[in-house]
């Protein structure tokens, strides 16, 4: 059984969230190169990669209220627009990662999850298992999820990883770590200082002091990332939240070296 490491590339890292539909291809390529280098050093690991929607999906999602569902023609159209724009960013990410020589395969979350009132009712992980078995990195992303009650929900990249992790653990796969890379140095307090360790007990005291997102983010920004990481901690998965802006950090984190950031564990 090979070790699985989860990697989330934040929307704030791979896009300019202050400018609509503006990717950062140079950042995506550099991160792809770092991941490829790490895999050449640690051949016993498998990776599942996820990314945020940044200045792509969050903007139409907020405009049309897609996370809350739809009840008219405009809302229905808006959900389709959001679904399309999220996929456009994913295609850019896939193309840039392939350009570095990484074998990656995209899996739209809207095709493997079904929701009811925002809660998962069906999960189809077989495509992910096939890619892992064949040595291909599955790439998922924040996406519109079709909802049997309200039409549409939105699952963040973190939520997708959490659901997939739960299903893989049921099948006796070992997931050792969850690495979340954004533009921040870690989880910051109101003074801009890194909170080095967050546990469930600490989170109850700290959650009001954690900064959110300065730009449109329909999934809840940093608070959401910490909350989902704590949920994954219940599965025995430790999370590192750190800056992907720091060159070489992704490589070091993947190869087990100590890096600056926030550790989240129950």
KELUMKOL-419607 format. One line per 5 residues: number of its first residue (from 1); their letters; for each residue x, y, z of C-alpha. Coordinates in Angstrom, 3 decimals. Example, Ala and Ser with C-alpha at 12.3 -4.5 7.8 and 13.67 -1.06 7.14 Angstrom:
BEGIN
1	as	12.300/-4.500/7.800  13.670/-1.060/7.140
//
This chain:
BEGIN
1	xxxxx	0.000/0.000/0.000  1.470/3.326/-1.075  1.237/6.454/1.058  -1.167/9.155/-0.166  -0.486/12.851/0.340
6	xxxxx	-3.197/15.391/-0.413  -2.243/18.767/-1.889  -4.559/21.749/-2.213  -3.452/24.716/-4.336  -5.451/27.679/-3.118
11	xxxxx	-7.386/29.877/-5.516  -5.560/32.897/-4.087  -2.266/31.254/-5.108  -3.020/30.089/-8.649  -5.108/33.132/-9.634
16	xxxxx	-5.093/36.850/-8.940  -8.276/37.020/-6.851  -8.457/40.805/-7.215  -8.826/40.528/-11.026  -11.608/38.436/-12.628
21	xxxxx	-10.496/35.282/-14.444  -6.779/35.977/-14.105  -4.653/32.831/-13.714  -1.016/32.750/-12.566  0.464/30.168/-14.948
26	xxxxx	4.056/30.784/-13.831  3.109/29.869/-10.240  1.240/26.750/-11.376  4.226/25.611/-13.463  6.692/26.188/-10.622
31	xxxxx	4.551/24.209/-8.201  4.237/21.430/-10.772  8.019/21.310/-11.089  8.395/21.125/-7.289  5.842/18.321/-7.038
36	xxxxx	7.568/16.399/-9.844  10.948/16.801/-8.115  9.525/15.551/-4.806  7.990/12.503/-6.486  11.358/11.625/-8.012
41	xxxxx	12.830/11.544/-4.488  9.945/9.717/-2.787  8.748/7.057/-5.190  6.567/5.377/-2.562  3.980/8.173/-2.423
46	xxxxx	0.851/8.906/-4.408  -0.724/12.350/-4.644  -4.294/13.579/-4.938  -4.291/17.221/-5.966  -7.059/19.755/-5.562
51	xxxxx	-7.264/23.443/-6.378  -9.476/26.370/-5.583  -11.495/28.491/-7.991  -9.984/31.873/-7.130  -10.963/34.736/-9.426
56	xxxxx	-12.805/32.305/-11.715  -15.664/30.400/-10.044  -16.161/32.500/-6.913  -17.267/35.597/-8.842  -20.233/34.114/-10.777
61	xxxxx	-21.071/31.911/-7.780  -21.494/35.028/-5.651  -23.346/36.908/-8.400  -25.942/34.152/-8.923  -26.068/32.716/-5.390
66	xxxxx	-25.170/29.288/-6.736  -24.161/27.876/-3.342  -27.711/28.494/-2.076  -29.313/26.824/-5.092  -31.601/28.217/-7.777
71	xxxxx	-35.331/28.773/-8.186  -35.631/30.573/-11.490  -34.193/30.602/-15.003  -31.504/33.142/-14.143  -30.290/31.135/-11.154
76	xxxxx	-30.275/27.942/-13.190  -28.254/29.629/-15.931  -25.933/31.103/-13.294  -25.191/27.658/-11.867  -24.256/26.453/-15.349
81	xxxxx	-22.047/29.511/-15.906  -20.282/28.904/-12.578  -19.798/25.218/-13.408  -18.289/26.140/-16.776  -15.952/28.828/-15.420
86	xxxxx	-14.652/26.543/-12.643  -13.857/23.951/-15.306  -12.032/26.562/-17.408  -9.560/27.210/-14.599  -9.112/23.469/-14.125
91	xxxxx	-8.176/23.106/-17.799  -5.523/25.807/-17.370  -4.134/24.080/-14.266  -4.047/20.714/-16.045  -2.290/22.156/-19.098
96	xxxxx	0.375/23.896/-17.006  1.028/20.807/-14.863  1.326/18.590/-17.930  3.824/21.073/-19.391  6.129/20.240/-16.454
101	xxxxx	5.974/16.533/-17.255  3.506/15.578/-14.523  0.975/12.881/-15.398  -2.287/14.401/-14.197  -5.916/13.543/-14.920
106	xxxxx	-8.811/15.886/-14.180  -11.923/14.624/-12.420  -14.789/17.144/-12.182  -16.379/16.857/-8.714  -19.792/17.492/-10.321
111	xxxxx	-19.391/14.104/-12.022  -18.553/12.049/-8.900  -20.676/13.678/-6.157  -24.425/14.141/-5.707  -25.814/16.391/-2.967
116	xxxxx	-29.093/16.942/-1.161  -29.469/20.310/0.580  -25.697/20.736/0.482  -24.900/17.327/1.980  -23.279/14.478/0.046
121	xxxxx	-25.617/11.622/-0.780  -23.597/9.764/-3.419  -19.854/9.465/-4.055  -18.219/7.634/-6.963  -14.485/7.334/-6.304
126	xxxxx	-13.632/4.560/-8.776  -12.056/6.960/-11.328  -9.731/8.268/-8.602  -8.750/4.733/-7.599  -7.951/3.853/-11.213
131	xxxxx	-5.706/6.902/-11.649  -3.892/6.228/-8.377  -3.319/2.614/-9.389  -1.908/3.684/-12.764  0.441/6.310/-11.320
136	xxxxx	-1.571/9.319/-12.511  -2.302/12.235/-10.176  -6.078/12.818/-9.854  -6.871/16.540/-9.960  -10.157/17.792/-8.533
141	xxxxx	-11.281/21.339/-7.782  -13.884/23.569/-6.198  -17.016/22.991/-8.234  -20.784/23.246/-8.542  -22.383/20.061/-7.225
146	xxxxx	-25.817/19.210/-8.573  -28.290/19.029/-5.710  -31.506/16.981/-5.734  -33.348/19.480/-3.503  -32.076/22.987/-4.262
151	xxxxx	-30.576/22.466/-7.699  -26.998/23.409/-6.923  -24.497/23.470/-4.088  -20.808/24.351/-4.108  -18.080/22.158/-2.659
156	xxxxx	-14.691/23.745/-2.086  -11.472/21.961/-2.991  -11.023/21.228/0.726  -14.494/19.717/1.039  -13.878/17.516/-2.009
161	xxxxx	-10.645/16.215/-0.466  -12.400/15.533/2.826  -15.133/13.476/1.171  -12.686/11.542/-0.991  -10.434/10.881/2.027
166	xxxxx	-13.333/9.434/3.986  -14.159/7.068/1.128  -10.543/5.972/0.595  -9.998/5.325/4.300  -13.074/3.066/4.259
171	xxxxx	-11.217/1.109/1.591  -8.100/0.873/3.799  -5.976/3.414/1.951  -3.432/5.295/4.058  -3.536/9.094/3.837
176	xxxxx	-0.627/10.582/5.733  -0.881/14.325/5.231  -2.915/17.180/3.787  -0.830/20.085/2.460  -2.722/23.297/1.744
181	xxxxx	-0.784/25.978/-0.104  -2.029/29.546/-0.422  -0.544/33.030/-0.423  -0.572/33.376/3.362  2.328/32.115/5.501
186	xxxxx	-0.151/30.004/7.461  -3.251/30.683/9.518  -2.810/34.245/10.726  -4.259/35.966/13.765  -5.614/39.524/13.706
191	xxxxx	-2.061/40.838/14.146  -0.823/38.996/11.076  1.189/36.482/13.099  1.273/32.777/12.251  -0.670/30.507/14.597
196	xxxxx	1.765/27.548/14.679  -0.642/24.862/15.920  -4.414/24.588/15.904  -6.255/21.781/17.657  -9.998/21.366/18.063
201	xxxxx	-9.808/22.754/21.586  -7.742/25.750/20.473  -10.039/26.410/17.506  -12.991/27.011/19.804  -11.023/29.866/21.352
206	xxxxx	-9.337/31.124/18.198  -12.013/30.976/15.500  -13.089/34.615/15.969  -9.469/35.736/15.637  -8.780/33.979/12.330
211	xxxxx	-8.695/36.251/9.296  -11.033/35.527/6.385  -10.643/36.317/2.692  -10.240/39.883/1.412  -11.761/38.901/-1.962
216	xxxxx	-14.944/37.082/-3.060  -14.987/33.596/-1.529  -18.316/31.800/-1.336  -16.870/28.878/0.628  -15.700/30.816/3.671
221	xxxxx	-12.003/31.624/3.262  -9.446/30.624/5.882  -12.046/29.836/8.546  -13.503/27.190/6.241  -10.055/25.739/5.506
226	xxxxx	-9.336/25.305/9.217  -12.757/23.796/9.902  -12.422/21.222/7.108  -8.862/20.427/8.212  -10.086/19.668/11.721
231	xxxxx	-12.730/17.364/10.257  -9.990/15.546/8.368  -8.006/15.361/11.592  -10.743/13.084/12.920  -9.688/10.626/10.188
236	xxxxx	-6.098/10.791/11.481  -4.910/13.205/8.755  -2.621/16.068/9.793  -2.866/19.290/7.783  -0.181/21.841/6.984
241	xxxxx	-1.310/25.291/5.836  1.601/27.231/4.360  2.630/29.647/1.615  3.032/28.350/-1.914  4.612/31.700/-2.768
246	xxxxx	7.809/30.506/-1.050  9.948/28.784/-3.652  10.850/25.243/-2.693  8.362/24.993/0.167  6.063/22.551/-1.655
251	xxxxx	9.007/20.283/-2.432  10.215/20.345/1.173  6.753/19.708/2.599  6.229/16.731/0.287  9.579/15.188/1.162
256	xxxxx	8.996/15.485/4.914  11.201/18.474/5.667  10.095/21.034/8.255  8.635/24.236/6.803  7.057/27.380/8.195
261	xxxxx	3.272/27.309/8.502  0.353/26.161/10.631  -0.162/22.547/11.667  -3.770/21.472/12.244  -4.419/18.308/14.194
266	x	-7.090/17.057/16.563
//
